[in-house]
Amino acid sequence: MIGKISESNLQEPYSYTDLLFGNRENYSLEHRFFNSVSLFSALAACFATITNIALRLNIELTIFTFISSIILFSFYFLSRKKKIYKSLVIPYILYSLIVLSVVWFFNAGSDGPVVFVYLVGLVLFVIITEKKIRVIVITFFLLNLVSLFTIEKLYPHLIIPYESDFIRFYDVSITFLFSFILIYFVVSVLVRSYREEKIINTSQRDKLMFQKAQITDSIQYAKSLQTALLTEQLLLDKIIPKHFIYYVPKDIVSGDFYWAKRINNFTIIAAADCTGHGVSGAFMSVIGISLLNEIVRQKEIKKANQALEVLRYELKETLNQTDEDYSHNNGMDIALCVINHDEKIIQYAGANAPLYLLRKNKLIEYKPTRNPIGVTPIEIPFLNNEIEYEDGDMFYLFSDGFADQFGGSEGKKYQSRRFKHLLLDIYKKPLIIQKDLIDLSLKKWMSNKHEQVDDILIFGFKP
């Protein structure tokens, strides 16, 4: 259907409105309106000249309307051929008011047809003016009309009356008829232009909806692929039974990802925040997951920082990043833990992503190396931390999405300080309850007034 609409528009014959006022490809809708009004005004002045000659009205009025028709045609010529109109609107309105004011005195004042022409002019001026100056134009227009009535009342001798009622009747009748025709053609131009715009807008809307549906379907499929790459819940329950994952992508797909593997008696856990979110972040997360799987499968990784060093090297190789090129800051922040179940030791290494340990009502923060996984001006070796864990210890890996979320009464960030207090309040509770309380805290903070600004990931676990 979309294709048919487009083809019908392309095959439509070149109409008289396009010929006289310009087509929509080269002229805006407002420009076409001005072209139509300026042309019809010139024709009206020309017709008034013919009427004056036919009715043998005074020669001064006939000469003036003839000159006015030429000047009004020049406005049309400049607008139509030179493709300018905004700078012509105000001069055109001022000159039109001058013409109407002069004709007022030469053509019997309020007894003549000029009052009706004023009303037609007001309608046309409203059409061609923008909102900013429309009120000013209408006000000036009405003041001009009031001034003419006042002058006529105070100085009636300035008004040149009709020579007979016969001439007055025909002049008023002809002016009324022509004004009606003028309004009809202007309105027909407006209606036609409106219909064209409506058809085009409908066509564009249908195209956008179709494209949006295709893009959404593609992203939904990408989500299923990304979900398949993430460590599935059943496997996670086997690798690390005591855990919860609070995972809220900002868009359909996410730049945050979690990952876990069991190798012999070692458990490797990671939570990462890739550059960007949505589709761009999702692409990076797919690369990150694939590289981690490849690293643990082919290389003998015994230390957390060693895994990050290899990941950094492999990512730069995959993206063809050089140490001199920082224009594309593609990479990820990641916290990675290697759990030695025999010795009850957790190794932690972080690339801009910390690890929180909650123990005996205290929060211990293990700070990361201030380097991302990816190219960076100063490459710092990743620091390895060894932690002897105890029964009851609770660990948290996370991205910065939760702390960076705007909300509250003042619309500020949640911040890490508030996040730490939240974890201190909930870390002793059952894992599923912790997850629910985190979700409740976030929703209360956002309170349906703030949109989510980034992907959110919190990986809580007990070794």
HELIX and SHEET records of a PDB file:
HELIX    1   1 ILE A    2  GLN A   11  1                                  10    
HELIX    2   2 TYR A   16  PHE A   21  1                                   6    
HELIX    3   3 LEU A   29  LEU A   55  1                                  27    
HELIX    4   4 ILE A   59  LYS A   81  1                                  23    
HELIX    5   5 LYS A   86  PHE A  106  1                                  21    
HELIX    6   6 GLY A  109  ASP A  111  5                                   3    
HELIX    7   7 VAL A  114  ILE A  128  1                                  15    
HELIX    8   8 LYS A  131  LEU A  154  1                                  24    
HELIX    9   9 PRO A  156  LEU A  158  5                                   3    
HELIX   10  10 ASP A  165  LEU A  229  1                                  65    
HELIX   11  11 GLN A  233  ILE A  239  1                                   7    
HELIX   12  12 GLY A  278  GLN A  298  1                                  21    
HELIX   13  13 ALA A  304  THR A  318  1                                  15    
HELIX   14  14 GLN A  415  ILE A  426  1                                  12    
HELIX   15  15 LEU A  431  MET A  446  1                                  16    
SHEET    1   A 5 HIS A 243  VAL A 248  0                                        
SHEET    2   A 5 ILE A 456  PHE A 461 -1                                        
SHEET    3   A 5 MET A 394  PHE A 398 -1                                        
SHEET    4   A 5 LEU A 355  ARG A 359 -1                                        
SHEET    5   A 5 LYS A 362  TYR A 366 -1                                        
SHEET    1   B 5 ASP A 256  ILE A 263  0                                        
SHEET    2   B 5 PHE A 266  CYS A 274 -1                                        
SHEET    3   B 5 MET A 332  ASN A 340 -1                                        
SHEET    4   B 5 ILE A 345  ALA A 351 -1                                        
SHEET    5   B 5 ASN A 385  GLU A 388 -1                                        
SHEET    1   C 2 PHE A 406  GLY A 407  0                                        
SHEET    2   C 2 LYS A 412  LYS A 413 -1                                        
END                                                                             
